[in-house]
Amino acid sequence: MADDTKGSQGEARLEKAAREGNRSGVPDYEVAAQAVREKMARLKALRLARDAAQPQAAVITKTASKGGRSVKAAPKGKGASKAAVPLSEWLDGQKDSGRKS
């Protein structure tokens, strides 16, 4: 496949630089970084081409994941009965128990 040869160009450049003994004056880490950048650019182009070929499928999955949120139910257990009491009744209860507010 033609994409395989393009992907290995960065690796070939890195190997060639290693064989030459770094005669060009460019540090090894720069050569390696350039190879990584070329590989990332190639993968990004492949990903964009894949996404462009299937635009409806990508939109549907994104919408389904965002739009399908469920409403949280009321908490169960200890705090469930206390949360149902109106504030005025709760304050009256606090006054009756000796709380000054």
N, C-alpha and C positions, 0 to 999 in steps of 0.2 A: 504494500500500500504506500502511496506517496506521503502520507502523514508520518509514517514511521521514519522515513529518511529525514524529514524536516525536524522531527523530534530528536534525532540522534546528532544533528548538526552541532548543537551546543556541547554535547558530550564529546564529539569528535574534536571540536575546537579546544576543549580542555585537555584531551589526550595529546593533541598536537603540540600545545604549549608545553606540556610536561616533557615530551620527547625533545623539543628544541632546546631545552635547558633554560627556558625563559629568556631568550635572546632579545625579545622585543622590549624589555624593560618594564613590562606590566607585572605587578605582583600577582602571585598565584591566587590570592583571595579575590582579586578583581576579576580574573579569568573565570573563577568558579562562580562568582556573583553574576557575571554576564551570562554564563550558561544557565543559571537558575532563572534569570529574568527571561531569557529566550524560551525556556520550557514553560514558564508560567503564561507567557503571551500566547504560546501555541495552545495550551490547555484552555485558556480563556476564549480563544477564537473557536475552538471546538465546542465549548459549552454554549456560547452565544449562537452558533449555527444550529446546535441541537434544540435550543430553546426557541429559535425562530421557526424551526420546522414544526413545532408543536405549541403554538401560542395559546390555543383554547384550553388545552389540558392544564397548563401552568396557571392560567387565570382561575379556572374552576377550583383547583386544589387550594389556592391561596384564599379565595373567597370562602370556601367551605371551612377552612380552619379558623378564619377570623369571625365569620358570622354565626357560627354554631355555639356561641357561648351560652351557658345555662345560668339561670339566676340562682344564687345561693339560697338554700333553704334556711329556715330559722334554726339556730343551734339547739341541739337536743341535750338533755341532761340537767345539771344543776341550774344553769342560768336561764333556762327556757321559761320557767314560770315567772321569774323576777322581771324579765324583759317585757312581759305583757302588761305590767302594772303601769298605769298612767303616772306621770311625774307628780301631779298634785296629790295623788293618793300616797305615793312613796314619801313625799315631804311630810304629809300628815302623820304617817307611820313613824318617821324619824322624830318628829316633835313629841309624839306620844311616848317614845322610848327614852326621852330625856335629852335628846340631841338639841343643841342650840344652833339655829342657823338663820 
